[in-house]
């Protein structure tokens, strides 16, 4: 039994993984170095011990707020572009995740300032109908990313127009043919004139029970094989036996 060919399943594939431009780390790194230098100069140089402890605690707090905090926040922010959607993750202590299907994106806008043009970066806006636009901040290599997004959007639009499945939907279920696995399935959609293979012996037995008995015709006598019997019928064994019976009766 031949089955129809199934549609190929399209697997979601990551295309790009992005963070904000690396120049964002320059200022936190400079501030961290400045706080470390100030703490090294003042801690231990003050006359009172509590002053030294206070200076050390203040330096540590300043290093976390202006140095380590922004650096860890930059590392925790990531944008992933697949062949179906754009996924944004951000948050250091509380994680946030947002997804934008490429099939819903209507247009892609690029906005660049003077400093961003110097470093070849920019902000990418994804317009989704009447909803607020999704913004990818300070993306490095923004021109190539915009071209890739437009190509992926056109590809998803073409897939939606042709009605092909994307891979998350389950493939069509095949029906089990009769007789597989040692089980016989009953056919309920067979035409009126068609009979199943298991109904043939039953139909033959019913036809034999309903048919009347036919009379057996009498068997014709076989021709004599002896030429003498053909010339003299009384010479046959049957005639001789009847003649002897008559003689014995006399």
N, C-alpha and C positions, 0 to 999 in steps of 0.2 A: 504494500500500500504506500503510495507516494505522498509525501507531505509537502505543502507549499514552502518555499524558501523563506526563512525568517529575515527580518530587517536587521542590519548590523547595529550593534549597541555602541553608542558613542561614549567613551570614557572621559571624565573630567580630568584635564591635564593642567597643572600649574604652568603659567607662562612667565610671569615676572614676580619678583619679591623685592619690595622697595622700602626704604626709609627716607626720612628727610635728609636734605643735603648735609654733608659732613661739616660744612662751615658753622653749623649750629653749635658744634662742640668747642669752638675756639674760645668764646667768651667764658663759659663755665670752667674750662681748663685754666685760663689765665687767672680767674678769680680764685680758684682752688690753690694755685701756686702763691698768690698774694696772701691768702689767709694763712697758708702754711709758713710763709716767711715771717709774717707778723707774729704768729703764735710762737715761733722759735725765738724771736727777739725778745718778746715781753715775758713769756712764761719763765720763771726762775729769776728774773731781774727785779721783780717788785720786792719791797721790803717786808711785807707781811705774807705768811704762808697762805692765808685765805685768799689774798689777792692773786697769788699765782694759780690757785685752784680755780678761781673765778675766770681768770684769763684763759686758762686751758679749756674750761667748759665752753666759754664763749667762742673760742676759736674752732672747737669741734662742731658746735652748732652752726656756725657760719659756713664751715666747709660742707656740711650736709645740705644746707639750704641753697647755697649759691654754686656749689661744685658738683657733689655727688648726686644730688637730686635731679638736676637737669640732664646729667649724663645717663643715669639709669632710666629716666623717663624717655629719652631718645631711643635707648635700646629696647624699651618695652613697646614702642610704637612701630607697627609694621603694616604694610599694605601688600596684599597678595592678589594678583590678577590671574585668573584661570580663563579657559576658553568658554566659560558660562557666566561668571560673575566676578565682582570686585569685593574683596573681603578686607575690612579694616579692623585692626586690633590695637587697643591702646589702654593705658592704665597700669600703674605700678602696684598699688595695693588692691584696688578694685578694677577688675578687668572688664572691658567693654568690647563688644564685637558687633559690627554692622555689616550687612551684605546688600549688594545692589546687583540684581540680575541684569546681564547685558541685554537681554531681550526687552527690558523696560526702558533702557536709555534711549532718549530721542536725539540728543546732540551732545557734543563734547566741546567745551570752551577752554581756552588757554589764556591765562593772565600772567604777565611778567613785568616786574619792576626793573629799575636800572641796575640794582645790585644783582638781581636774579639773572638778567641778561649777561652780566659779566661772568657769572659762574654757570651759565647754561642750565638754569633751573627755572621752575615756574609752578604756579598753582593750576591744577586741572579741575574743572567743574563738570560734573555729570548731571545733566538735566533730565529729570524723571517726571514728565507731565506737570501736574499742578503741585507736586510735593517739593519741599526744599531741595536744592541741588546738593549732591554729595561732593565735597571738596577734598582733593588730595593736595596737602600742603607741601610746597617747596620740593617738588619731585626732581631729582637729578635726571638729566637727559630727557627733558619733558617733551621735546619735539618727537623723538622716536617713540615715546610712550603713547602720545596722542595718536600717531599713525597706527600703532599696534591696536589700540582700543577701537579705532574706527574700522579697521579690518575685521576685528572680532565681532563687532556689532553688526556689520553687514553679513558676516557668515551666519550668525545666529538668526538674523532676519530671514535669510534664505532658507535655513532649516525649518523655521516656523511656517514659511510660505508653502514649502513642499509637503509639510505634515509629517516629517520624519521624526522618530523618537530620539530623545537625547540620551538614554542610558539609564535614567532613574526609573523609568517605567519597566515593569516586568515583561518579558517576551510572551507572545501568545501561547496559550496552553494547548498542547496537543492532546487530542482525544485518543484513548486507548483502543486499538483495533481489536475485533473479535478474535478469541482463541488464544490471546497472549497470556502467558503465565499460568496455563492450565485451567483457566476459567472461561466458560462460554457465555458470551453476552447475548442477550435476546435483542432481536431487531424489532423495533416497534414502528419503524418508518418504511417497511418493505411494501412494494406495490401489491394490489389485490391479486394479480395473476402470478406473482412470484412466490415460490415456496422455498422454505429453508431446507438445509440438508438433513436436519433432524426430523422434519415432517414427512420425508419421502417414505420410510418404512411404515409409518403409521397410515399414510394414505394407501399404500399397497395392501396392507392388511385389511383396511376397511373395504377397499374395492373387492378383494377376494371373498369377504364375508357376505357382501351384498349380491355378488354375481350368482345366477342360478346354475345348478349342475347340468352339464351337457350330456346327452345320451351317447354311449359308446357304440359305434357302428360295428356290425358283425364282421368277423374276420373272413376274408375270401380264402377258399381252398388253394393250396399251393399246387402248381402244375406238376404232373408226374415226370420224374426224371428218367424212367425206363421206357425205351421205345416199344417194348412188348405190351406194356400196360396201355400205351396210347392206341395200339391196334386192337387189343382185346380188353375191354374194361373189366371183364370178369376175372382177369388175371391179377388185378390189384389186390393188395393184402386185405383191404376192407371188404371187397366182394368175396374173397376166399373165406374170410372169417364168418361172414353171414351165411355162405353156402354150407359150411361145416356145422353151423348152429342149426340150420334147417334139417340137415341129414340126421343129426343126433336126435332131433325131435321126432322124426319119422320112425 
